Amino acid sequence: MSVEELNGSELGTKEYWEKSYQREIRNYKNHGDVGEIWFDEDSQLRVVNWIMKRDEEIADDAKIIDLGCGNGMLLVELAREGYTQLVGIDYSPKAVELATNIATDQELNIKYQVADLLDVADCQKLGKFNVIHDKGTYDAISLNPENPKEKREAYLDCVRNMMDEDAFFIITSCNWTEEELVLSFSEKFIKFCSIPTPTFKFGGKVGSVVTSLVFKKKI
């Protein structure tokens, strides 16, 4: 079985996200609006709750990184729950600016920085983490109009290199099914579990709007 490529979209380009976050920075400064949480807020809260329930494996001082952090609201939620070593990265400087402003205004100690997950040198500088989170970044890479398959492979190499031996890689996707993700990740990762998401039934078939999976590094 092979994974069929998605159609390219402006959602897969840095230019799109820079314009989007420039607009959200203006909205935040003028109205205090933190901006859109891609997919929905429920997906984010399900991940936060999953992390909190694994307190024996994921301590308050676990090193957690959010890939493609956007406005940083996932890390804001984790900081409010007492997690102390939080890092958010995005290839959009405007996203990092917005996230930093929000965390600063809420007096939360979260580190944000610009980094490109397709750049090996950038990834190596980040170090190792206990939890790596992605909600939508793999999707955006998949929508890049130019060589998306090669970009996804480079991304997965970076993710694997950032994981310590017992790290969790949590990914939420609205474009890929569980079967497709497991197949695409099979050379580098092993599925640990799925995080239940709402399902719908149509035409006798049951499906999900989003897929949330947890992977471990393949040794």
N, C-alpha and C positions, 0 to 999 in steps of 0.2 A: 504493500500500500504506500502511495506517495501523497504528500500534502499539496493540494492545489493552491497556487499563488492567488493572493487577493489583487483586486484592481488597484492601481496606484491612485493616490489622492493627495491633495494639498495638506491633509492632516499628517502626512509623513514627511513634511518639510520643516526645516528650522525657521524659515521665513514666516510661515503661517503662525507658528507659536510665538515668535517675537512680536508680531503685530497684535496677536490675541492678548498677550500679557502686558503689552504697553497700554492697551485699552483697559485692562483690569487694574493696572496700577492707578490710572486716572480715576476709575470708579472707587477704588479703595481710599484714595486721598480725598476725594470729594464727598463720598457717601459712607465710607467705612465698610463697604461691601467687599468681602474677601474673595469673591469670584466663584465661578462654577467649579463644582467637584465632578470631574469626568465620570461617566456612567451614572452613579448616584451615591448619596451619602451612606446608604445602607450597606453597599459593598465595602466601604471603608470601615464601618463599624463592625462588620462581621470579622474582618481581619484583626482589628484591635482586640475584640473579645477573644478570638482564638489565641492570640499571643498571651493575653492575660491569664487564660486558663492553663497555660503550660508554664506556670511559675517555677516549677522544679527545674526545667530545662532552660528557660529564658528568664534570668534574674533581672531585677530593676536596673542593674548596671551592665546588662548585655549590650554589645555594640550592634546597633541597628541602623541600617542605611535604606533610604527610600530612593529608588532609581526613577528619574524623571519626576521629581517631587512636585512640580507645578507650584501651587500656592502654599504647599507644605502642611495642609490641614491634617493629614494622617499623623505626622510627627507632632503637631500641636496636641492632638488627642492623646498620644502616647506620653507626651511630657506632662499633661494634666494628670495622667494615671501614675506618675512617679518614675518613669523611665528617664535615665540621666545621660546616656551616651548615644545621642541621636544625630545622624548626619543626613542631609538631603542634598542631592545633586541633580542638576538639570543642564542640558546644553544651551538652554535659553538664558542669557544674562538677565533678561527682564523677569523671567519666572523666579530666579534666585533673588532679585531685588524685591519682588512682591512678597515672597515667603519670609525674607529677612525682616522686612518692615512689619509684617503681621506678628512674628515671634517677638520682636523687640517691643512692640506696643503692648504685648501681653506679658512681657517680662519673663519669657521662657528661654531657657538655655539650649538652643538648637543651633547646630552648625550647618550652614548652607554654603555651597560653592558650585562654581561652574565647572562641569566636567563632561567630556564626550565619551559615552560608553563604547564607541567604535574606535577609540584611540587607546592603544595598548599602554602607552606611557601614562596617560591620564588615569587609567584603571590601576596601574601598579602603585601610583602615589597614594591611592585611597587606603591601602592596607587591607586587613582581614576583618571580617564581620561574623557575628553570631546569627544575625537575621538579615536577609536581603529581601526587600519588598519591591514589587513592580505592579502597579495598576495602570495599564494602558500604554506603557512605554514600548513593550514588545509589539503591541498592536500598531503603534505609530511607526515603528521601524518597518513593520511588515507592509505598511502602506506607502513607503517611500517609492517614488516612481523609478528610481535607478538602482538596480541590483539588490532588491530586498532580501533575497535568499542569502547572499554573501554577507550582507549587513547583519542579518539575524545570527549567522554563525559567529561573526566577530563579537557580537553582543553576548552570546552564550559563553564564549571563551572568557570574556571579561568577568562575567558573573561567577563562573567556576573558580577563577583565580582569586576572587575576593572572598570566597567562602572558607572558613576554617573547617577542620575535619568533621565537626558535628553540626555545622550550620544548617539553618532552614532557608530555603528559597521559596518565597510565597509570591505567586503570580495570579493576577485576576485579569481575564481577557473577555472582551465582548465580541471578538472576531473569530476566535479559535475554540473548537470544542475540546473537551477533556481528551478524547481519543487522539485528536490532532496534536495537542501539546505533548502528550506522553510520547507519541511517535517522534516528533521533532526533537525532543530533548533526550531521547533514549541513549545516545552515545555518551552523554556527559552526566546525566542525572537519573535518579530513580524516584518514582512517585512515592511519597510518604503517606499522604492522605489527601482527601478533598475536603474543602470547606463548603458545607451545604449552602446552596443558593436557591431562591424561589424557582419553581418550575411551572410550566404551562402545558396544557394539552390541546392539541389541534390536529384534526383529521386522524384521531386514534393514536397519534404519536406524542410522547412526552419529551419536552426539551427545556432548556434553561436560557434565559436572556444573557447571563454572564456565567463564566466558569472560573472558579477559584480553586487552585491546587497548591499543595506544598510538596517540594522536592528536597531530596538530600543529594549530596555530591556522590557521584559514582567513583569508587576508589579503584 
